[in-house]
């Protein structure tokens, strides 16, 4: 490794270690790198910054954030939980199963782990504790189930991966359904066996057919939102980009005129809040794009590729190394920054190992999603820890059984790529 590369790396890591905001670390590292190691004008960096924001894919992110905030403010989330609860709450551990199923449904609309944990954790953790579930189970379940928000499409991190890799967004979305559903199913199975002999937890009686019909009639418009997104995209009625706008308009109409759980003043607050969140994301995208331009000019991705290919010959070993590296990165960096920074570095290596970019995009998403639940920077750990007034170590221990399930599914889809690629292949996105 050349001295210039070491200096660039040290500047970036030093900034991150000293709690400088991520976007500033990326941008100032790029500026210093341009000044010290290139003869190019700084105007090129400014052009890169503005061009990175002139991307239609980023509009999609804004609307999915807005859609998630509309759902959280209104009653769609409550009705999704109520429907999931009606289906499984009579089983041993049924309320826990309802929690993870509600996270899966919410994830199929919002595309955000943090939004899923905040919206559902704040509702489900007190409900689980009230019914007699152990606190470590309730906290571990709702902390880790939020990962389904980025694994099950639509996913903000998947949108950003497609932006830097130019793979099909619809195809990448399709890879996320199977592992997301499998994780949900395995957590339900784990919950069943954990509480099947427990007689202290309050179980809800089996609902009658009439009660079930009434609950599903009440929640019909909420349930139709993920259905509209999926059917609309893959029937060709609208693109994945247009789906975000359709979802927003639909959610807004449902909350304003059907559920009547929002008013116009709340719409203004939700819109402003979503704009602020989106602006934060755009700043990170701009900083990462400038840093990526510096890496390209220094040919750092190419040199890393040469170094990896000279030491690793087996695709299996390469995938294992990538999983290990991404799990560690996820402990220290959020999924958006990690995707934007590491994606351009890893993508040139895939062809040498005959790895499908769609497959790798999903692996990257799941690895970094798990990082939301691993210390020291796991955001979900801090959110649920604050809800129950527990420290980071306690919450991490509570998450371990559920993380083992997610890592097991990660290993399965790593070494059996057809497990996740058969669905995009069926729709013609994979040859």
C-alpha positions in Angstrom: 0.0 0.0 0.0 1.4 3.4 -1.0 1.9 6.1 1.6 -0.8 8.3 0.0 -3.3 5.5 0.6 -2.3 5.1 4.2 -2.6 8.8 4.8 -6.1 8.9 3.2 -7.2 5.9 5.4 -5.8 7.4 8.6 -7.5 10.8 8.0 -10.8 9.0 7.5 -10.5 6.6 10.5 -9.2 9.4 12.7 -12.2 11.6 11.9 -14.6 8.8 12.5 -12.9 7.8 15.8 -13.1 11.4 17.1 -16.8 11.5 16.5 -16.7 14.0 13.6 -20.0 13.5 11.6 -19.7 10.9 8.9 -20.4 13.3 6.0 -17.7 15.7 7.2 -15.1 12.9 7.5 -15.8 11.8 4.0 -15.9 15.3 2.4 -12.8 16.6 4.2 -10.8 13.4 3.5 -11.7 13.9 -0.2 -10.6 17.6 -0.1 -7.3 16.8 1.6 -6.7 13.9 -0.8 -7.3 16.2 -3.8 -5.0 18.9 -2.5 -2.1 16.5 -1.6 -2.2 13.7 -4.1 -3.8 15.0 -7.3 -3.1 17.9 -9.7 -6.8 18.3 -10.6 -8.7 21.5 -9.8 -11.0 21.5 -6.7 -13.9 22.4 -9.1 -14.0 18.8 -10.1 -14.8 17.9 -6.5 -17.6 20.5 -6.4 -19.1 19.1 -9.6 -19.0 15.6 -8.2 -20.8 16.8 -5.1 -23.7 18.4 -7.0 -23.9 15.7 -9.6 -24.3 13.0 -6.9 -27.4 14.8 -5.7 -28.9 15.1 -9.2 -30.0 11.4 -9.1 -33.6 10.3 -9.5 -33.0 7.3 -7.2 -32.7 9.7 -4.3 -36.2 11.0 -4.8 -37.4 7.4 -4.1 -35.7 7.4 -0.8 -37.5 10.7 0.2 -40.9 9.3 -0.6 -40.3 6.0 1.3 -39.2 7.9 4.3 -42.3 10.1 4.0 -44.5 7.0 3.7 -43.0 5.4 6.8 -43.6 8.7 8.8 -47.2 8.9 7.6 -47.8 5.3 8.8 -46.2 6.0 12.1 -48.2 9.1 12.8 -51.5 7.6 11.6 -53.1 4.3 12.5 -51.8 2.0 9.8 -49.1 0.5 12.1 -51.7 -0.1 14.9 -54.0 -2.0 12.5 -51.2 -4.1 11.1 -50.3 -5.2 14.6 -53.9 -5.9 15.4 -54.3 -8.2 12.3 -51.0 -10.1 13.1 -52.1 -10.5 16.7 -55.5 -11.9 15.6 -53.8 -14.6 13.5 -51.3 -16.0 16.0 -51.9 -14.6 19.5 -53.7 -17.7 20.7 -50.5 -19.8 20.1 -47.8 -20.2 22.8 -45.7 -17.0 22.4 -48.4 -15.7 20.0 -47.9 -12.0 20.9 -44.2 -12.3 20.2 -45.0 -13.9 16.8 -47.4 -11.0 16.1 -44.6 -8.6 16.9 -42.2 -10.0 14.3 -44.9 -10.4 11.7 -45.9 -6.8 12.2 -42.2 -5.8 11.7 -42.2 -7.8 8.4 -45.4 -6.1 7.2 -44.1 -2.6 8.3 -40.7 -3.3 6.6 -42.6 -4.1 3.4 -43.6 -0.5 3.3 -41.2 1.7 5.2 -37.7 0.5 4.0 -36.0 1.6 7.3 -34.8 -0.3 10.3 -34.8 2.6 12.7 -38.4 3.5 11.7 -39.5 -0.1 12.3 -37.9 -0.3 15.7 -39.3 3.1 16.8 -42.8 2.6 15.5 -43.3 -1.0 16.6 -40.9 -1.3 19.6 -42.5 1.5 21.5 -45.9 -0.2 21.1 -45.0 -3.9 21.4 -42.4 -4.0 24.2 -44.8 -2.6 26.8 -47.6 -5.0 25.5 -45.3 -8.0 25.7 -44.2 -7.1 29.3 -47.8 -6.6 30.3 -48.7 -10.1 29.1 -45.9 -11.6 31.2 -43.2 -12.1 28.6 -39.6 -11.9 29.9 -38.0 -8.5 29.5 -34.9 -9.9 27.7 -37.1 -11.7 25.2 -39.3 -8.7 24.5 -36.4 -6.4 24.0 -34.3 -8.8 22.0 -37.2 -9.6 19.7 -38.2 -6.0 18.9 -34.6 -4.8 18.6 -33.6 -7.4 16.0 -36.9 -7.7 14.1 -36.4 -4.1 13.0 -33.8 -5.5 10.6 -36.6 -6.8 8.5 -37.2 -3.1 7.6 -34.2 -3.2 5.3 -34.2 -6.9 4.3 -37.8 -7.0 3.1 -38.3 -4.6 0.2 -38.6 -1.7 -0.3 -35.3 -1.0 1.3 -33.4 2.3 1.4 -30.0 0.6 1.4 -31.0 -1.5 -1.6 -31.9 1.7 -3.5 -28.5 3.2 -2.7 -26.7 0.0 -3.7 -28.5 0.0 -7.1 -27.5 3.7 -7.5 -23.8 2.8 -7.3 -23.9 -0.6 -9.0 -26.4 0.0 -11.8 -28.1 -3.3 -11.2 -31.9 -3.7 -11.5 -33.7 -2.2 -8.4 -36.7 -4.5 -9.0 -34.4 -7.5 -9.2 -32.6 -6.7 -6.0 -36.0 -6.1 -4.3 -37.0 -9.6 -5.3 -34.0 -11.2 -3.6 -35.0 -9.8 -0.2 -38.5 -11.5 0.1 -37.3 -15.1 0.7 -34.7 -14.4 3.5 -37.1 -11.9 5.1 -39.9 -14.4 5.2 -37.6 -17.2 6.4 -36.2 -15.0 9.3 -39.8 -14.2 10.3 -40.8 -17.9 10.2 -37.8 -19.1 12.2 -38.3 -16.5 14.9 -41.9 -17.6 15.2 -40.7 -21.3 15.5 -38.1 -20.3 18.1 -40.8 -18.4 20.0 -43.2 -21.3 19.9 -40.7 -23.8 21.4 -39.5 -21.2 24.0 -43.0 -20.7 25.4 -44.9 -23.9 24.6 -44.7 -25.1 28.2 -45.0 -21.7 29.8 -48.4 -21.4 31.6 -47.8 -18.0 33.2 -48.0 -15.9 30.0 -51.5 -14.7 29.2 -52.8 -16.1 25.9 -55.6 -14.6 23.9 -58.5 -16.9 23.2 -58.9 -18.1 19.6 -60.9 -15.4 17.7 -64.2 -16.5 16.1 -64.6 -16.3 12.3 -66.8 -13.2 12.8 -64.1 -11.4 15.0 -61.4 -12.3 12.4 -63.5 -10.9 9.6 -64.2 -7.7 11.6 -60.5 -7.2 12.3 -59.4 -7.8 8.7 -62.2 -5.6 7.4 -60.9 -2.8 9.7 -57.3 -3.3 8.6 -58.0 -4.0 4.9 -56.8 -0.7 3.7 -53.6 -1.0 5.8 -52.9 -4.5 4.5 -53.4 -3.4 0.9 -50.5 -1.0 1.0 -47.7 -3.6 0.8 -49.8 -5.6 -1.7 -50.2 -2.6 -4.0 -46.4 -1.9 -3.9 -45.5 -5.6 -4.7 -48.2 -6.2 -7.4 -47.7 -2.7 -8.9 -44.0 -3.1 -9.4 -43.9 -6.7 -10.7 -47.0 -6.5 -12.8 -45.4 -3.5 -14.7 -48.1 -1.0 -13.6 -45.4 1.2 -12.3 -41.7 1.1 -11.6 -40.0 0.7 -8.3 -39.2 4.4 -8.3 -42.9 5.3 -8.9 -44.0 2.8 -6.2 -42.7 5.2 -3.5 -44.9 8.0 -4.7 -47.9 5.7 -5.1 -47.3 4.3 -1.6 -47.2 7.9 -0.1 -50.3 9.1 -1.9 -52.2 5.9 -0.9 -51.1 6.1 2.8 -52.0 9.8 3.0 -55.5 9.2 1.5 -56.1 6.3 3.8 -55.1 8.1 6.9 -56.9 11.4 6.0 -60.1 10.2 4.6 -60.7 6.5 5.5 -59.0 6.0 9.0 -59.3 9.7 9.7 -56.4 9.4 12.1 -54.4 12.4 10.7 -55.3 16.1 10.2 -53.7 18.7 7.8 -51.5 20.2 10.6 -50.0 16.7 11.2 -49.4 16.3 7.5 -47.3 19.5 7.5 -45.2 18.2 10.5 -44.7 14.8 8.9 -43.6 16.4 5.6 -41.1 18.7 7.3 -39.7 15.9 9.5 -39.3 13.6 6.4 -37.5 16.5 4.5 -35.1 16.9 7.4 -34.3 13.2 7.5 -33.9 13.1 3.8 -31.6 16.1 3.8 -29.4 14.3 6.4 -29.2 11.3 4.1 -28.4 13.5 1.0 -25.5 15.1 2.8 -24.0 11.7 3.5 -24.5 10.7 -0.2 -22.7 13.9 -1.3 -19.7 13.3 1.0 -19.5 9.6 0.0 -19.6 10.5 -3.7 -16.7 12.9 -3.2 -14.7 10.3 -1.3 -15.5 7.8 -4.0 -14.2 10.1 -6.7 -10.9 10.3 -4.8 -10.7 6.5 -4.5 -11.3 6.2 -8.2 -8.6 8.7 -9.2 -6.1 7.0 -6.9 -7.2 3.6 -8.3 -7.6 2.3 -4.8 -10.5 -0.1 -5.7 -8.4 -1.6 -8.5 -5.4 -2.1 -6.2 -7.5 -3.7 -3.5 -9.0 -6.0 -6.1 -5.5 -7.1 -7.2 -4.4 -7.7 -3.6 -7.5 -9.8 -2.9 -7.2 -11.8 -6.0 -3.6 -12.6 -5.3 -4.4 -14.0 -1.9 -7.9 -15.5 -2.3 -8.7 -17.9 -5.1 -11.9 -19.6 -3.9 -15.3 -17.8 -4.2 -16.4 -19.6 -0.9 -13.4 -18.1 1.0 -14.0 -14.7 -0.6 -17.7 -14.7 0.5 -16.7 -15.7 4.0 -14.2 -12.9 4.2 -16.7 -10.4 2.9 -19.3 -11.5 5.4 -16.8 -11.3 8.3 -15.6 -7.8 7.1 -19.1 -6.4 6.6 -20.3 -7.7 10.0 -17.3 -5.9 11.6 -18.0 -2.8 9.6 -21.6 -2.8 10.6 -20.5 -2.6 14.3 -19.0 0.8 13.6 -20.8 2.4 10.7 -24.4 2.9 9.6 -25.7 0.9 6.7 -26.1 4.0 4.4 -22.5 5.2 4.8 -21.0 1.7 4.6 -23.0 0.9 1.4 -21.9 4.1 -0.3 -18.2 3.8 0.7 -17.6 0.0 0.4 -19.9 -0.8 -2.5 -17.6 0.8 -5.2 -14.6 -1.0 -3.6 -16.1 -4.5 -3.6 -18.0 -4.4 -6.9 -14.9 -4.8 -9.2 -14.0 -8.0 -7.4 -17.3 -9.8 -8.1 -16.7 -10.8 -11.7 -13.4 -12.6 -10.9 -15.3 -14.9 -8.5 -18.4 -15.2 -10.8 -20.7 -13.7 -8.1 -23.9 -12.1 -9.2 -24.1 -8.4 -8.2 -27.7 -8.9 -7.1 -26.6 -11.7 -4.8 -23.8 -9.6 -3.3 -26.1 -6.6 -2.9 -28.4 -8.7 -0.7 -25.5 -10.1 1.3 -24.2 -6.6 1.9 -27.7 -5.4 3.0 -28.2 -8.2 5.5 -24.7 -8.0 6.9 -25.0 -4.3 7.5 -28.5 -4.6 8.8 -27.3 -7.0 11.5 -24.9 -4.1 12.5 -27.9 -2.2 13.8 -28.0 -4.7 16.6 -24.3 -5.1 17.4 -22.2 -2.8 19.7 -20.7 -0.3 19.9 -22.7 1.8 17.4 -25.8 -0.4 16.9 -28.6 2.2 16.7 -31.4 -0.2 17.5 -29.6 -1.3 20.8 -29.7 2.3 22.0 -33.3 2.9 21.0 -34.8 -0.2 22.8 -32.3 0.2 25.7 -33.7 3.7 26.3 -37.3 2.3 26.2 -36.6 -0.1 29.0 -33.8 1.8 30.8 -31.2 -0.9 30.2 -27.5 -0.6 29.3 -25.9 -1.6 26.0 -24.4 -4.9 27.3 -27.8 -6.1 28.7 -29.6 -5.3 25.4 -26.9 -7.0 23.4 -27.2 -10.2 25.4 -31.0 -10.1 24.9 -30.5 -9.9 21.1 -28.1 -12.9 20.8 -30.6 -15.7 20.1 -32.3 -13.7 17.4 -29.0 -12.6 15.9 -28.0 -16.3 15.7 -31.1 -16.9 13.6 -30.3 -14.0 11.3 -26.7 -15.0 10.8 -27.7 -18.6 10.1 -30.0 -17.4 7.3 -27.2 -15.2 6.1 -24.8 -18.2 5.8 -27.5 -20.2 4.0 -28.1 -17.5 1.3 -24.3 -16.9 1.0 -23.5 -20.4 0.0 -26.8 -21.4 -1.7 -27.3 -18.4 -4.0 -30.2 -20.0 -5.8 -32.1 -19.8 -2.5 -32.5 -16.1 -3.1 -32.0 -15.7 -6.8 -34.7 -18.0 -8.0 -37.4 -15.3 -7.6 -35.6 -12.6 -9.7 -34.6 -15.3 -12.2 -38.3 -16.2 -12.5 -39.1 -12.6 -13.4 -36.2 -12.4 -15.9 -33.7 -10.2 -13.8 -31.1 -13.0 -13.6 -29.9 -15.2 -16.4 
